[in-house]
Amino acid sequence: MKIKKPLFWDNYNLVSLSLIPLSFIVIFFNFIKTLSFKKNFKIKTICVGNIYLGGTGKTPLALKINDILKYKFKTVFIKKNYPDQIDEQNILSKYGKLICLKFRDIALKIAQRKKYQLAILDDGLQDKSLNYDISIACFNSSDLIGNGLIIPAGPLREKVSSILNYDIVFLNGEKNKSKFEKKLKQLNPKLKIFRARYTPKNLKSFKFKDNFLMFSGIGNPAEFKKTLNKYNFNIKKEIIFPDHYKYKNSDIMEIKKTARRNKLKIITSEKDYCRLSNSQKKNIQYLTIELKIEKENEFKNFLLKNL
C-alpha cells in the first residue's frame, strides 16, 4: 500500500476523532474475518506481521528467522502477491526461496507439495482463515501504536487487544519501551517479547568522509535515518517518498541533479534500491541492514520448542 503517514496518526486531534466512524467499518470487517473457517497445513508455519500500518521490520525479521532456522528445516518464504511490493519480493527471493501468489493458502499447498518443511510468511496476521504454528507481531519502537486508533482514524489495522491471538511481539528500533511491554503483558501474560535493532552489513562499502543525500520510500524512513546517523553517515539532504513508491526516471534524475549540485553522494535503503531499474541504479549506494536480536538464543529456543 503506497502511503505517506498522516501526522494526525501520532496523536488525538479533530481530524483523527472525526474519522472514528469510518474506523468502525474496519472493526466490523475484522470481526467478520474472525468467523472464517480456519485452514491447517502439514507444513510448519511462522507468520511475521504487524497491526501498525507501515514499516515495523517484518521483512528483516522474516530474513533473520530464515537465517536462524534454515540449517534445521528446508525453508521457504510465502508472500501474498501485491504488485506494488515487488521490492520486498525481490529481497526475499534474493536470500531464500519464495512463493508469491494471490492466495496464501494455495502458496502453502504448493510449499507442501515441494516438500518444504517450514514456511515463513512475510505479513498475514490479518488473514484469519489460516492457522499458524507461531504468530509474531512487529512494532517499531519509535511509533508503537501511534494514537491507538483503527485506520483511517489511526495507524492500526486491528485493535491492540488482538495481541491476545499472537505468540511473540518484536520491538524493532533504538528506543527502549518498557512501559509498552508491560501494557502488552497485561493484555497477554503468555506473550513473549523480544527487542531488536537494525545493524548495517555493508559499512565497508562507504567512505565516511563523504556527505550524503538520503532518499527513501519505505514504511518508516525516520528509522532508516536514525540508523544512518547512529553509524556516522553525514546526511545533508533527505527526500522522502510514499511507502513502496515506484520511482520515475524524472525522480531519479532530480535526485542526482540535487546531489551533483551540492557535491553529495547518494544513499538509499536496500528495499528502495530493489525498485530501481539498472540505469537508475548508477551512482546510487544502498545500505544493507539486518536485525540484531537481543536474547537471540532464547528466541531460537522458543521457535524450535513450538514448531
C-alpha positions in Angstrom: 0.0 0.0 0.0 1.5 3.3 -1.1 1.1 5.7 1.9 2.8 8.6 3.5 1.9 8.5 7.2 -0.5 11.3 8.1 0.7 13.4 11.1 -2.6 13.0 12.9 -1.9 9.3 13.3 0.6 10.2 16.0 -1.9 12.0 18.3 -5.5 12.5 19.0 -6.9 15.6 17.3 -10.0 16.8 15.5 -9.1 15.0 12.2 -8.5 11.7 13.8 -11.6 11.9 16.0 -13.8 12.9 13.0 -12.7 9.7 11.2 -13.6 7.3 14.0 -17.0 6.4 12.5 -15.1 5.1 9.4 -12.9 3.0 11.7 -16.0 1.1 12.9 -16.4 -0.2 9.4 -12.9 -1.7 9.5 -13.6 -3.1 13.0 -16.7 -4.7 11.7 -15.0 -6.4 8.8 -12.2 -7.5 11.1 -14.8 -9.2 13.2 -16.3 -10.9 10.2 -12.9 -12.3 9.3 -12.6 -14.0 12.7 -15.6 -16.1 11.8 -14.0 -17.7 8.8 -13.1 -21.4 8.6 -9.6 -22.0 9.8 -7.3 -23.9 7.5 -4.5 -26.1 8.8 -1.4 -27.3 6.9 1.1 -30.1 7.5 4.0 -27.7 6.7 5.1 -25.8 9.8 4.3 -22.1 9.7 5.7 -18.8 11.2 3.8 -15.6 10.3 5.6 -12.3 10.8 3.2 -9.4 10.6 2.0 -6.3 12.3 -1.0 -4.4 13.5 0.5 -1.0 12.8 0.2 0.0 9.1 3.7 0.8 7.8 7.3 -0.1 8.4 7.8 -2.2 11.5 10.6 -4.6 10.4 8.6 -7.5 9.2 10.8 -8.4 6.2 14.1 -8.1 8.1 12.7 -10.3 10.8 11.5 -12.9 8.3 15.0 -12.9 6.8 16.6 -13.3 10.3 14.3 -16.2 11.1 15.3 -17.9 7.9 19.0 -17.4 8.8 18.3 -19.0 12.2 16.3 -22.0 11.1 17.5 -22.8 7.6 20.0 -25.3 9.0 17.2 -27.2 10.8 14.4 -27.0 8.2 14.0 -26.7 4.5 12.6 -23.2 4.4 10.5 -21.1 2.0 9.2 -17.6 2.2 5.5 -17.0 1.5 4.2 -13.6 0.5 0.9 -12.5 -0.9 1.4 -11.1 -4.4 0.8 -7.3 -4.2 2.1 -5.6 -7.4 3.4 -2.6 -5.5 5.5 -4.7 -3.2 8.0 -6.0 -5.7 10.8 -4.6 -3.6 10.0 -6.9 -0.7 9.5 -9.9 -3.0 12.9 -9.2 -4.6 14.7 -9.1 -1.2 13.1 -12.3 0.0 13.9 -14.2 -3.2 17.5 -12.8 -3.0 18.1 -14.5 0.3 15.9 -17.6 0.1 13.2 -19.4 -1.9 9.9 -17.5 -2.4 6.4 -18.5 -3.3 4.4 -15.4 -4.1 0.7 -15.8 -5.1 -2.6 -14.1 -4.8 -3.8 -16.6 -2.1 -1.6 -17.6 0.8 -3.4 -21.0 1.2 -2.6 -22.0 -2.3 1.1 -20.9 -1.8 1.2 -23.1 1.3 -0.2 -26.1 -0.6 2.5 -25.7 -3.2 5.1 -25.4 -0.5 3.9 -28.7 1.0 3.9 -30.4 -2.4 7.5 -29.2 -3.0 8.5 -30.8 0.4 9.4 -27.6 2.2 9.3 -28.1 6.0 8.9 -24.6 7.2 7.0 -21.6 5.6 7.9 -18.1 6.8 5.1 -15.8 5.9 6.0 -12.1 5.5 2.7 -10.5 6.5 -0.6 -12.3 7.0 -1.7 -11.8 10.6 -4.9 -10.3 9.3 -5.6 -13.4 7.2 -7.9 -15.1 9.8 -8.6 -18.1 7.6 -5.1 -19.6 8.3 -3.8 -21.2 11.5 -0.1 -20.6 12.1 2.2 -22.5 14.4 3.8 -19.3 15.6 2.5 -15.8 15.0 4.7 -12.7 15.5 3.6 -9.1 15.7 6.2 -6.4 15.0 6.2 -2.9 16.3 8.6 0.0 15.5 9.9 1.1 18.9 9.5 4.8 17.9 5.9 4.6 16.7 4.5 1.8 18.8 0.7 2.2 18.2 0.6 5.9 17.3 -2.7 7.4 18.6 -4.1 3.9 19.2 -7.0 4.2 16.7 -8.0 2.0 13.8 -7.5 3.1 10.2 -8.3 5.6 8.9 -8.5 7.5 12.2 -5.2 6.0 13.2 -2.4 3.6 12.0 -3.8 0.3 13.5 -5.0 -2.5 11.2 -6.8 -4.1 14.2 -7.3 -3.4 17.9 -4.4 -3.6 20.3 -6.4 -6.3 22.2 -5.7 -8.6 19.2 -2.3 -9.2 20.8 -4.2 -12.0 22.7 -4.1 -14.0 19.5 -0.3 -13.8 19.0 2.7 -15.6 20.5 5.5 -13.1 20.1 6.0 -9.4 19.9 9.1 -7.8 18.5 10.0 -4.2 19.3 12.3 -3.1 16.4 14.4 0.0 16.7 16.6 2.0 19.0 14.2 3.1 21.8 13.5 1.2 25.0 9.8 1.0 25.7 9.4 -0.9 29.0 6.0 0.7 29.8 4.6 -0.5 26.4 6.0 -4.0 27.1 4.2 -4.1 30.5 0.9 -3.0 28.8 1.2 -5.8 26.3 1.9 -8.3 29.1 -1.2 -7.2 30.9 -3.2 -8.0 27.7 -1.5 -11.3 27.2 0.6 -12.7 30.1 1.8 -15.6 27.9 3.2 -13.2 25.3 7.0 -13.4 24.6 8.6 -10.0 23.9 11.9 -9.5 22.2 13.8 -6.4 21.1 15.9 -6.0 18.0 18.0 -3.2 16.4 18.8 -2.5 12.8 22.5 -3.2 12.1 24.3 -2.4 8.8 26.0 -5.3 7.0 28.0 -3.3 4.3 29.6 -0.4 6.1 32.9 -1.0 4.4 31.3 0.0 1.1 31.1 3.6 2.2 33.6 6.5 2.7 32.6 8.3 5.9 34.3 11.5 4.9 31.6 11.9 2.2 28.4 13.9 2.7 25.2 12.2 1.6 21.8 12.8 0.1 19.4 10.2 1.5 16.2 9.3 -0.3 13.7 6.6 0.6 10.2 5.4 0.0 9.7 2.9 2.8 7.3 2.4 5.7 9.5 4.1 8.3 12.1 6.4 6.7 12.7 8.1 10.1 14.1 4.8 11.5 16.3 4.4 8.4 17.7 7.9 9.0 18.3 7.1 12.7 20.3 4.0 11.7 22.4 6.1 9.3 23.0 8.8 12.0 23.9 6.1 14.5 26.7 4.8 12.2 28.0 8.4 11.5 26.7 9.0 8.0 26.7 12.7 7.4 23.2 13.3 5.9 23.0 16.8 4.4 19.7 16.3 2.5 16.8 13.9 2.6 14.0 13.2 0.1 11.0 11.1 1.3 8.5 9.3 -0.9 5.4 7.2 0.0 5.9 3.6 1.0 6.6 1.2 -2.0 6.9 4.2 -4.3 7.6 3.3 -7.9 10.4 5.7 -9.0 10.1 7.5 -12.3 13.1 8.5 -14.3 12.4 12.1 -13.6 12.5 11.4 -9.8 15.9 9.8 -10.0 17.2 12.5 -12.4 16.2 15.2 -10.0 17.8 13.3 -7.0 21.1 13.0 -9.0 20.9 16.6 -10.1 20.5 17.8 -6.5 23.3 15.6 -5.3 25.7 16.9 -8.0 24.8 20.5 -7.3 25.5 20.0 -3.6 28.5 17.7 -4.0 26.8 14.8 -2.2 26.9 11.0 -2.6 23.5 9.3 -2.8 22.4 6.6 -0.3 19.1 4.7 0.0 17.7 1.6 1.6 18.0 -1.9 0.0 14.3 -2.0 -0.5 14.3 1.2 -2.4 17.3 0.1 -4.5 15.4 -3.1 -5.5 12.7 -0.9 -7.1 15.2 0.9 -9.4 15.9 0.0 -12.9 19.5 -0.9 -13.9 20.0 2.5 -15.5 18.6 4.3 -12.4 20.9 2.5 -10.0 24.1 4.1 -11.4 25.9 6.2 -8.8 23.4 5.2 -6.0 24.6 3.2 -3.0 22.3 1.3 -0.6 22.6 0.2 3.0 22.0 -3.5 3.7 20.7 -4.0 7.2 19.8 -6.9 9.4 18.1 -7.2 12.7 20.3 -7.8 15.8 18.1 -9.7 18.2 18.6 -9.3 21.9 18.5 -12.7 23.6 18.7 -14.4 20.2 19.3 -17.9 21.7 16.2 -17.6 23.8 14.2 -16.6 20.7 15.7 -19.5 18.7 14.8 -22.0 21.5 11.2 -20.7 21.6 10.9 -21.2 17.9 12.3 -24.8 18.0 10.2 -25.7 21.0 6.9 -24.6 19.3 7.5 -25.9 15.8 
